[in-house]
Amino acid sequence: MARVDEIRAEQKRLEEELAKVLKEERDVVLADIKEKIKLFGFKSSDFRGVLARRKRKKPSTDAAK
C-alpha cells in the first residue's frame, strides 16, 4: 500500500496547490473587474436585475399532447 499512500499524498498536495492557485487567479480577476468598474463609472444599480433578465426556457408543450 506504499504506492497508494504516495499517490494519496500527492493528490492532497495537488488539491492544496489547486486551491491556492484558484484563489490567486480569483484575486487577479476581481482586481481587474474593480478597476474596470471604476474606469467606466459603473454603479451597483447598473447591475441590478442583470441575471434576473435572462429568459427562462418555457416548458415544452409537445409532451402534453
C-alpha positions in Angstrom: 0.0 0.0 0.0 3.0 2.3 0.0 2.3 3.3 -3.6 -1.3 4.1 -2.8 -0.2 6.2 0.2 2.3 8.1 -2.1 -0.5 8.8 -4.6 -2.9 10.0 -2.0 -0.2 12.3 -0.5 0.4 13.7 -4.0 -3.3 14.1 -4.6 -3.7 16.0 -1.3 -0.7 18.2 -2.3 -2.1 18.9 -5.7 -5.6 19.7 -4.3 -4.0 22.2 -1.9 -2.0 23.8 -4.7 -5.1 24.0 -6.9 -7.0 25.8 -4.1 -4.1 28.3 -3.7 -3.8 29.0 -7.5 -7.6 29.4 -7.9 -7.6 31.9 -5.0 -4.7 33.8 -6.6 -6.3 33.9 -10.0 -9.7 34.9 -8.5 -8.0 37.8 -6.7 -6.4 39.0 -10.0 -9.8 38.8 -11.9 -11.6 40.6 -9.1 -9.0 43.4 -9.1 -9.4 43.7 -12.9 -13.2 43.9 -12.6 -12.9 46.5 -9.8 -10.5 48.6 -12.0 -12.9 48.4 -15.0 -15.9 49.3 -12.8 -14.0 52.4 -11.6 -12.8 53.3 -15.1 -16.2 53.2 -16.7 -18.0 54.7 -13.7 -20.4 51.8 -13.2 -22.7 51.9 -10.1 -24.3 48.9 -8.3 -27.6 50.0 -9.8 -26.2 49.3 -13.2 -26.0 45.6 -12.3 -29.4 45.1 -10.7 -31.5 42.5 -12.4 -28.9 41.5 -14.9 -29.2 37.9 -14.0 -33.0 38.1 -13.5 -33.5 39.4 -17.0 -32.3 36.2 -18.6 -35.2 34.5 -20.3 -36.1 31.1 -18.9 -36.9 28.3 -21.3 -40.6 27.6 -21.4 -41.6 24.1 -20.7 -42.3 22.1 -23.8 -46.0 21.7 -24.5 -45.3 18.9 -27.0 -45.0 16.3 -24.2 -48.5 17.1 -23.0 -50.1 16.3 -26.4 
